[in-house]
Amino acid sequence: MKTSTAVLVAAVSVAAVGVAHLVQKGWQHKQVSDATLSRIQIEWLARASQDEQEAARWAPEGVEPEQYQRMLSGNRMLCQLSLRWRLGFVTRRQLNLYADQLMMNATCRDYWKQFHSYREAEAQGKKRDEAFNQAIGDAYTRAMKLAA
C-alpha cells in the first residue's frame, strides 16, 4: 500500500472516530437533558398531588382538586415509566408488563381516560413516545375489559 493511501485511510479512520464521538456525546447530552426535564416534571407532579391549593390552581374545568390530585399521582407513575423507557432501561416486554400493572390502578386509568389524547398529540412524530403511548393505551383497554 502506498504511503499516501495509508495516510488517507488513517485520516478517514480518525475522522470516523471523531464523528462517532460527537454523535455519542450528542446522544448523552439529550439523555441528560431529558432526565433533568423529567425530574423537574415529576417533582412538580409530586408536589401538586400533595398540595390541594396547587392542584386547585391547575385542575381542568369540571375536575375537583382532590380528583385532580389523584390523576397527577397516576401521571407521575406514567412519567417515571416513560423516562425509563426513553432512556432504554425498560424492554418492550417489561413496558407491557409495567403498563398492565399500572392500569390495574383506578388512579392511572382515570388519568389516562382524561388526558390520553393530550399525551398522544404531544408524542406525535416521536416513535419512542408513540410506542409508549400505544403500550399504555393497550394496557388501559385490557384493564377496562377486566373491570367490566
C-alpha positions as CSV (number, residue, x, y, z in Angstrom):
1,M,0.0,0.0,0.0
2,K,1.3,3.4,-0.9
3,T,2.1,5.9,1.9
4,S,-0.4,8.4,0.6
5,T,-3.1,5.7,0.6
6,A,-2.2,4.7,4.1
7,V,-2.3,8.3,5.3
8,L,-5.7,8.8,3.7
9,V,-7.1,5.6,5.3
10,A,-5.7,6.7,8.7
11,A,-7.2,10.2,8.3
12,V,-10.6,8.8,7.3
13,S,-10.4,6.4,10.3
14,V,-9.6,9.3,12.7
15,A,-12.4,11.4,11.2
16,A,-14.9,8.5,11.6
17,V,-13.9,8.0,15.3
18,G,-14.4,11.8,15.8
19,V,-17.8,11.8,14.2
20,A,-18.9,8.8,16.3
21,H,-17.7,10.5,19.4
22,L,-19.7,13.6,18.6
23,V,-22.8,11.6,17.8
24,Q,-22.4,9.7,21.1
25,K,-21.8,13.0,23.0
26,G,-24.9,14.5,21.4
27,W,-27.0,11.4,22.4
28,Q,-25.7,11.6,26.0
29,H,-26.5,15.3,26.2
30,K,-30.0,14.6,25.0
31,Q,-30.4,11.8,27.7
32,V,-29.1,14.1,30.4
33,S,-31.4,16.9,29.3
34,D,-34.4,14.5,29.1
35,A,-33.7,13.1,32.5
36,T,-33.4,16.6,34.0
37,L,-36.6,17.9,32.5
38,S,-38.4,14.7,33.5
39,R,-37.1,15.1,37.1
40,I,-38.5,18.7,37.2
41,Q,-41.9,17.5,35.9
42,I,-42.0,14.5,38.3
43,E,-41.1,16.8,41.3
44,W,-43.9,19.2,40.3
45,L,-46.4,16.3,39.9
46,A,-45.4,15.0,43.4
47,R,-45.8,18.5,44.9
48,A,-49.2,19.2,43.2
49,S,-50.5,15.7,44.1
50,Q,-49.9,16.5,47.7
51,D,-50.9,20.2,47.8
52,E,-54.6,20.8,47.3
53,Q,-54.2,24.6,46.6
54,E,-51.6,23.9,43.9
55,A,-53.9,21.2,42.4
56,A,-56.8,23.7,42.5
57,R,-54.9,26.2,40.5
58,W,-54.2,23.8,37.7
59,A,-57.2,21.5,37.7
60,P,-59.1,21.5,34.4
61,E,-62.6,22.9,34.5
62,G,-65.0,20.4,35.9
63,V,-62.4,18.4,37.8
64,E,-62.3,18.7,41.5
65,P,-58.9,19.4,43.0
66,E,-58.9,16.2,45.1
67,Q,-59.7,14.1,42.0
68,Y,-57.1,16.0,40.0
69,Q,-54.5,15.2,42.7
70,R,-55.2,11.5,42.3
71,M,-54.8,11.9,38.5
72,L,-51.5,13.7,39.0
73,S,-50.3,10.8,41.1
74,G,-51.1,8.5,38.3
75,N,-49.4,10.8,35.8
76,R,-46.3,10.8,38.0
77,M,-46.2,7.0,37.8
78,L,-46.6,7.1,34.0
79,C,-43.9,9.8,33.7
80,Q,-41.4,7.7,35.7
81,L,-42.0,4.7,33.5
82,S,-41.9,6.8,30.3
83,L,-38.5,8.2,31.3
84,R,-37.1,4.7,32.0
85,W,-38.5,3.6,28.6
86,R,-37.0,6.6,26.7
87,L,-33.6,6.1,28.3
88,G,-33.6,2.4,27.3
89,F,-33.8,0.9,30.8
90,V,-37.0,-0.9,30.0
91,T,-37.5,-3.5,27.3
92,R,-40.7,-3.7,25.2
93,R,-41.8,-6.9,27.2
94,Q,-41.2,-5.0,30.5
95,L,-43.0,-2.0,29.3
96,N,-46.1,-4.1,28.6
97,L,-45.8,-5.8,32.0
98,Y,-45.4,-2.5,33.9
99,A,-48.2,-0.8,31.8
100,D,-50.6,-3.6,32.7
101,Q,-49.6,-3.3,36.4
102,L,-50.1,0.5,36.4
103,M,-53.5,0.2,34.7
104,M,-54.7,-2.1,37.4
105,N,-54.9,1.0,39.5
106,A,-58.0,3.2,39.1
107,T,-55.9,6.3,39.5
108,C,-53.8,5.6,36.4
109,R,-56.9,4.6,34.5
110,D,-58.7,7.8,35.4
111,Y,-55.7,9.9,34.4
112,W,-55.4,8.1,31.0
113,K,-59.1,8.4,30.3
114,Q,-59.0,12.2,30.9
115,F,-55.6,13.0,29.3
116,H,-54.6,10.3,26.8
117,S,-55.5,12.5,23.8
118,Y,-53.1,15.2,25.0
119,R,-50.3,12.7,25.6
120,E,-50.9,11.2,22.1
121,A,-50.8,14.7,20.5
122,E,-47.6,15.6,22.4
123,A,-45.9,12.3,21.2
124,Q,-46.9,12.7,17.5
125,G,-43.9,12.1,15.3
126,K,-41.7,10.7,18.2
127,K,-41.7,7.0,17.5
128,R,-40.4,6.0,21.0
129,D,-43.1,8.2,22.7
130,E,-45.8,6.9,20.3
131,A,-44.8,3.3,21.2
132,F,-45.0,4.1,24.9
133,N,-48.5,5.6,24.5
134,Q,-49.6,2.6,22.4
135,A,-48.4,0.2,25.2
136,I,-50.2,2.3,27.8
137,G,-53.4,2.6,25.7
138,D,-53.4,-1.2,25.1
139,A,-53.0,-1.8,28.8
140,Y,-55.8,0.6,29.6
141,T,-58.1,-1.3,27.1
142,R,-57.2,-4.6,28.7
143,A,-57.8,-3.2,32.2
144,M,-61.2,-1.8,31.3
145,K,-62.3,-5.1,29.8
146,L,-61.3,-6.8,33.1
147,A,-63.1,-4.2,35.2
148,A,-66.3,-4.6,33.2
